[in-house]
Amino acid sequence: MKTKIVAIGNSRGIRIPQTLLKQCQLKDSVELEAKNGELVIRSLIKPRTGWTQAFGEMASKGESRLLDPTLSSGSQWDSTEWTW
């Protein structure tokens, strides 16, 4: 995709289409890096941020168990047909 560099006060900038902003999860703040002659724009939102804390809270509330307890004991097929 091509775009033009535009004047923004004493600086220059680009317009990023909404679809790209959503796809890359770019919000109000981003990380910029110049690398090998390229400008890299990176989201500050990291996938799975907060998962460790959320899983810890689930475990403390007893919510980390299987919803179907029969799965943890295995099935008849597991005990008769499967070689462990």
C-alpha distances in whole Angstrom, upper triangle without the diagonal:
4,7,10,13,16,20,21,25,25,22,18,16,12,12,10,10,13,12,10,14,16,14,15,18,17,20,22,22,20,21,19,20,19,19,20,18,15,15,15,15,17,19,23,24,25,25,29,30,33,34,37,39,38,40,43,43,43,46,48,48,49,46,45,47,46,46,48,51,52,49,50,54,52,53,56,54,53,57,58,56,54,55,54
4,7,10,13,17,19,22,23,20,16,14,10,10,10,11,15,14,13,15,18,17,17,20,19,21,22,22,20,21,19,20,19,19,19,17,14,14,15,16,19,20,24,25,27,28,31,32,36,37,40,41,41,42,45,46,46,49,51,51,52,49,48,50,49,50,52,55,56,53,54,57,56,57,60,58,57,60,62,59,57,58,57
4,7,9,13,15,19,19,16,13,10,7,7,8,10,13,14,13,14,18,17,17,19,18,20,20,21,19,20,18,19,18,20,20,17,15,14,15,15,18,20,23,25,27,28,32,32,35,37,39,41,40,42,45,45,46,49,50,51,52,49,48,51,50,50,53,55,57,54,55,58,57,58,62,60,59,62,64,61,59,60,59
4,6,10,12,16,16,14,10,8,6,8,10,12,16,17,16,17,20,20,20,22,19,21,21,21,20,21,18,19,18,20,21,17,15,14,16,16,20,21,24,26,29,30,34,34,37,39,42,42,42,45,47,47,48,51,52,53,54,51,50,53,53,53,56,58,60,57,58,61,60,62,65,63,62,65,67,65,62,64,62
4,7,9,13,13,10,6,5,5,8,11,14,17,19,17,17,21,21,20,22,19,20,19,19,18,19,16,17,16,19,19,16,14,13,15,15,19,20,23,25,28,30,33,33,36,38,41,42,42,44,46,47,48,50,52,52,54,51,50,53,53,54,56,59,60,58,58,62,61,63,66,64,63,66,68,66,63,64,63
4,6,10,11,9,5,5,6,8,12,14,17,20,18,18,22,23,22,23,20,20,19,19,19,20,18,19,19,22,23,19,18,16,18,17,20,22,24,26,29,31,35,34,37,39,42,42,43,45,47,47,48,51,52,53,55,52,51,54,55,55,58,60,62,59,60,64,63,65,68,66,65,68,70,68,66,67,65
4,6,7,6,5,6,9,11,14,17,20,23,21,20,24,25,24,25,21,21,20,20,20,21,18,20,20,23,24,21,20,17,20,19,22,23,25,28,31,33,36,35,38,41,43,43,44,46,48,48,50,52,53,54,56,53,53,56,56,57,60,62,64,61,62,66,65,67,70,69,67,71,73,71,68,69,67
4,6,5,5,6,9,11,14,17,19,22,21,19,23,25,23,23,20,19,17,17,18,19,17,20,20,23,25,22,21,18,20,18,21,22,23,26,29,31,34,33,36,38,41,41,41,44,46,46,47,50,51,51,53,51,51,54,54,55,58,60,62,60,60,64,64,65,69,68,66,69,72,70,67,68,66
4,5,8,10,13,15,18,21,22,26,24,23,26,28,26,26,22,22,19,19,20,21,19,22,22,25,27,24,23,20,22,21,24,24,25,28,31,34,37,35,38,41,43,42,43,46,47,47,49,52,52,53,55,53,53,56,57,57,60,63,65,62,63,67,66,68,72,71,69,72,75,73,70,71,69
4,7,10,14,16,19,23,25,27,26,24,28,29,27,27,24,23,20,20,20,21,19,20,20,24,25,22,22,19,21,21,24,25,25,29,31,35,38,36,38,41,43,43,44,47,48,48,50,53,53,54,56,54,54,57,58,59,62,64,66,64,64,67,67,69,73,72,70,73,75,74,71,72,70
4,7,11,13,16,20,22,24,22,21,25,26,24,24,20,20,18,17,17,17,15,17,17,20,22,19,18,15,18,17,20,21,22,25,28,31,34,33,35,38,40,40,41,44,45,46,47,50,51,52,54,51,51,54,55,56,59,61,63,60,60,64,64,66,69,68,66,70,72,70,67,68,66
4,7,10,13,17,19,22,19,19,23,24,22,22,19,19,18,17,16,17,14,16,15,19,20,17,16,13,16,15,18,20,22,25,27,30,33,32,35,38,40,40,41,43,45,45,47,49,50,51,53,51,50,53,54,54,57,59,61,59,59,63,62,64,68,66,64,68,70,68,65,66,64
4,7,10,13,16,18,16,15,19,20,18,19,15,16,15,14,14,15,13,15,15,18,20,17,15,12,14,12,16,17,19,22,24,27,30,29,32,35,37,37,38,41,42,43,44,46,48,48,50,47,47,50,50,51,54,56,58,55,56,59,59,61,64,63,61,64,67,65,62,63,61
4,6,10,13,15,13,12,16,17,16,17,14,15,15,15,14,15,13,15,15,18,20,17,14,12,13,12,15,16,19,21,23,25,29,28,32,34,36,37,37,40,42,42,43,46,47,47,49,46,46,49,49,49,52,54,56,53,54,58,57,59,62,60,59,62,64,62,60,61,59
4,6,9,12,10,10,14,15,14,15,13,14,14,15,14,16,15,18,18,21,22,20,17,14,15,13,15,16,19,20,23,25,28,28,31,33,36,36,36,38,41,41,42,44,46,46,47,45,44,47,47,47,50,52,54,52,52,56,55,57,60,59,57,61,63,61,59,60,58
4,6,8,7,7,10,11,11,12,10,12,13,14,13,15,14,17,18,20,22,20,16,14,13,11,13,13,16,17,20,21,25,25,28,30,33,33,33,35,38,38,38,41,43,43,44,41,41,44,43,44,46,49,51,48,49,52,52,53,57,55,54,57,59,57,55,56,55
4,5,6,6,9,10,11,12,11,13,14,16,15,18,18,20,21,23,24,23,19,17,16,14,15,15,18,19,21,22,25,25,28,30,33,34,33,35,38,38,38,41,43,43,44,41,40,43,42,42,45,48,49,47,48,51,50,52,55,54,52,56,58,56,54,55,54
4,5,5,6,9,10,10,10,11,13,15,15,18,18,21,23,24,27,25,21,19,18,15,15,14,17,17,19,20,23,23,26,27,31,31,30,33,35,35,35,38,40,39,41,38,37,40,40,39,42,45,46,44,45,49,48,49,53,51,50,54,56,54,52,54,52
4,5,5,6,9,10,10,12,15,17,16,19,19,22,23,24,26,25,21,19,18,15,15,14,18,17,19,19,22,23,26,26,30,31,29,32,34,34,34,37,39,39,40,36,36,38,38,37,40,43,44,42,43,46,45,47,50,48,47,51,53,51,49,51,49
4,5,5,6,8,8,11,14,15,13,16,16,18,20,20,22,21,18,16,14,11,12,12,15,15,17,17,20,21,24,25,29,30,29,31,34,34,34,37,39,39,40,36,36,38,38,38,40,43,44,42,43,46,45,47,50,48,47,51,53,51,48,50,49
4,6,5,6,5,7,10,12,11,14,15,17,19,21,23,22,19,16,14,11,11,9,12,12,15,15,19,19,22,23,27,27,27,29,31,32,32,35,37,36,38,35,34,37,37,37,39,42,44,41,42,46,45,47,50,49,48,51,53,51,49,50,49
4,5,5,6,8,12,14,13,16,17,20,22,23,26,25,21,19,17,13,13,11,13,12,14,14,17,18,20,21,25,26,24,27,29,29,29,32,34,34,35,32,31,34,34,33,36,39,41,38,39,43,42,44,47,46,45,48,50,48,46,48,46
4,6,8,11,14,15,14,16,17,19,21,22,24,24,20,18,15,13,12,10,14,12,14,13,16,17,21,21,24,26,25,26,29,30,29,32,34,34,35,32,31,33,33,33,35,38,40,37,38,41,40,42,45,44,43,46,48,46,44,45,44
4,5,9,12,12,11,12,14,16,18,19,21,21,17,15,12,9,8,7,10,10,11,11,15,15,19,20,23,24,24,25,28,29,29,32,34,34,35,32,31,34,33,34,36,39,40,38,38,42,41,43,46,45,43,47,49,47,44,46,44
4,6,10,11,10,12,14,17,20,21,24,24,20,17,14,11,9,6,9,7,9,10,13,13,16,18,21,22,21,23,26,26,26,29,31,31,32,29,29,32,32,32,35,37,39,37,37,41,40,42,46,45,43,46,49,47,45,46,44
4,7,7,7,10,12,15,18,19,22,22,18,15,12,9,8,5,8,8,11,12,16,15,18,20,23,23,23,26,28,28,29,32,33,33,35,32,32,35,35,35,38,41,43,40,41,44,44,46,50,48,47,50,52,51,48,49,48
4,6,7,11,13,17,20,22,25,24,21,18,15,11,10,7,8,8,12,14,16,15,18,20,23,23,23,26,28,27,28,31,32,33,34,32,32,35,36,36,39,41,44,41,42,45,45,47,51,50,48,52,54,53,50,51,49
4,7,11,13,17,20,22,26,25,21,18,16,12,12,9,9,10,14,17,19,17,19,22,25,24,25,28,29,29,30,33,34,34,36,34,34,38,38,39,42,44,47,44,44,48,48,50,54,53,52,55,57,56,53,55,53
4,7,10,13,17,19,23,22,19,16,14,10,9,8,7,9,13,16,18,16,19,22,24,24,24,27,28,29,30,33,34,34,37,34,34,37,38,39,42,44,47,44,44,48,48,50,54,53,51,54,57,56,53,54,52
4,6,10,13,16,19,19,16,12,10,7,6,5,5,9,11,14,17,16,19,21,23,24,25,27,29,29,31,33,34,35,37,35,34,37,38,39,42,44,46,44,44,47,47,50,53,52,50,53,56,54,51,52,50
4,7,10,13,16,16,14,10,8,6,5,6,6,10,12,15,18,16,20,22,24,24,26,28,29,30,32,34,35,36,38,36,35,38,39,40,43,45,47,44,44,48,48,50,53,52,50,53,56,54,51,52,49
4,7,10,13,13,10,7,6,5,6,9,10,13,15,18,21,20,23,25,27,28,29,31,33,34,35,37,39,40,42,39,38,42,42,43,46,48,50,47,47,51,50,53,56,55,52,56,58,56,53,54,51
4,6,10,10,8,6,5,7,8,11,12,16,16,19,23,22,25,27,28,30,31,33,34,36,37,39,40,42,43,41,40,43,43,45,47,49,51,48,48,51,51,53,56,55,53,56,58,56,53,53,51
4,7,7,6,5,6,9,11,15,16,19,20,23,26,25,29,30,32,33,35,36,38,39,41,42,44,45,47,44,43,46,47,48,50,52,54,51,50,54,53,56,59,57,55,58,60,58,55,55,53
4,6,5,6,7,11,12,16,18,20,20,23,26,25,29,30,32,34,35,36,38,40,41,42,44,46,46,44,42,45,46,47,50,51,53,49,49,53,52,54,57,55,53,56,58,56,53,53,51
4,6,8,10,14,16,19,21,24,24,26,29,29,32,34,35,37,38,39,41,43,44,45,47,49,49,47,45,48,48,50,52,54,55,52,51,55,54,56,59,57,54,58,59,57,54,54,52
4,7,10,13,16,20,22,24,25,27,30,30,34,35,37,39,40,41,43,44,45,47,49,50,51,49,47,50,50,52,54,56,57,54,54,57,56,58,61,59,57,60,62,59,56,57,55
4,6,10,13,16,19,21,22,24,27,27,31,32,34,36,37,38,40,42,42,44,46,47,48,46,44,47,47,48,51,53,54,51,51,54,53,55,58,56,54,58,60,57,54,55,53
4,7,10,13,16,18,19,22,25,25,28,30,32,33,34,36,38,39,40,42,44,45,46,44,42,45,46,47,49,51,53,50,50,53,53,55,58,56,54,57,59,57,54,55,53
4,6,10,12,15,16,18,22,21,25,26,28,30,31,32,34,36,37,38,40,41,43,40,39,42,42,43,46,48,49,46,46,50,49,51,54,52,50,54,56,54,51,51,49
4,7,10,12,14,16,19,19,23,24,26,28,28,30,32,33,34,36,38,39,40,38,37,40,40,41,44,46,48,45,45,48,48,50,53,52,50,53,55,53,50,51,49
4,6,9,10,12,16,15,19,21,23,24,25,27,28,30,31,33,34,35,37,34,33,36,37,38,40,42,44,41,41,45,44,47,50,49,47,50,52,50,47,48,46
4,5,7,10,13,12,16,18,20,21,22,24,26,27,28,30,32,32,34,31,30,34,34,35,38,40,42,39,39,43,43,45,48,47,45,48,51,49,46,47,45
4,6,10,12,10,14,16,18,19,20,22,23,24,26,28,29,30,32,30,29,32,33,34,37,39,41,39,39,42,42,45,48,47,45,48,51,49,47,47,45
4,7,9,8,11,13,15,16,17,19,21,21,23,25,26,27,29,26,26,29,30,31,34,36,38,35,35,39,39,41,45,44,42,45,48,46,44,45,42
4,6,6,9,11,13,14,15,17,19,20,21,23,25,26,27,25,23,27,27,29,32,33,36,33,33,36,36,39,42,41,39,42,45,43,41,41,39
4,6,9,9,12,14,14,15,17,19,19,21,23,24,25,22,21,24,24,26,28,30,32,29,29,33,33,35,39,38,36,39,41,40,37,38,36
4,6,5,8,10,10,11,14,15,15,17,19,20,21,19,17,20,21,22,25,27,29,27,26,30,30,33,36,36,33,36,39,38,35,36,34
4,6,8,9,10,12,13,14,16,18,19,20,22,20,19,22,23,25,28,29,32,29,29,33,33,36,39,39,36,39,42,41,38,39,37
4,6,5,6,9,10,11,12,14,16,17,18,17,16,20,21,23,26,27,30,28,27,31,32,35,38,38,36,38,42,41,38,39,36
4,5,5,6,8,10,10,12,14,15,16,14,13,17,18,20,23,24,27,24,24,27,28,31,35,34,32,35,38,37,34,35,33
4,5,5,6,9,10,11,12,14,15,14,13,16,18,20,23,24,27,25,23,27,28,31,35,35,32,34,38,37,34,35,32
4,6,5,6,9,10,11,12,14,13,13,17,19,21,24,25,28,26,25,28,30,33,37,37,34,36,40,40,37,38,35
4,5,5,6,9,10,11,12,11,10,14,16,18,21,22,25,24,23,26,28,31,34,35,32,35,38,38,35,36,34
4,5,5,6,9,10,10,9,8,11,14,15,19,19,22,21,19,23,24,27,31,31,29,31,34,34,32,33,30
4,5,5,6,9,10,10,9,13,16,18,21,21,24,23,21,24,26,29,33,33,31,33,36,36,34,34,31
4,5,5,6,9,8,9,13,16,17,20,21,24,23,22,25,27,30,34,35,32,34,38,38,36,37,34
4,6,5,6,5,6,9,12,13,17,17,21,20,18,22,24,27,30,31,29,31,34,35,32,34,31
4,5,5,6,5,8,12,14,17,16,20,19,17,20,22,26,29,30,28,29,33,33,31,32,29
4,6,8,8,11,15,16,19,19,22,22,20,23,25,29,32,33,31,32,36,37,34,35,32
4,5,8,10,13,14,17,17,21,21,19,22,25,28,31,33,31,32,35,36,34,36,33
4,6,7,10,11,14,14,17,17,16,19,21,24,27,29,27,28,32,33,31,32,30
4,6,8,9,12,13,16,16,15,18,20,23,27,28,26,28,31,32,30,32,29
4,7,9,12,12,15,14,13,16,18,21,25,26,23,25,29,29,27,28,26
4,6,9,8,12,11,10,13,15,18,21,23,20,22,26,26,25,26,24
4,5,6,9,8,7,11,12,15,18,20,18,20,23,24,22,24,22
4,6,9,9,10,13,14,16,19,20,19,21,24,25,24,26,25
4,5,6,8,10,11,12,16,17,16,18,21,22,21,24,22
4,5,6,7,9,11,14,16,15,16,20,21,20,22,21
4,5,5,7,8,11,13,12,13,16,17,17,20,19
4,6,5,7,11,12,11,13,16,16,15,18,17
4,6,9,12,13,11,13,16,17,16,17,16
4,7,9,11,9,10,13,15,14,16,14
4,7,8,6,7,11,12,11,13,12
4,5,5,7,9,10,10,13,14
4,5,5,6,8,10,13,14
4,5,5,5,7,10,12
4,6,6,5,8,9
4,6,6,8,9
4,6,8,10
4,7,10
4,6
4
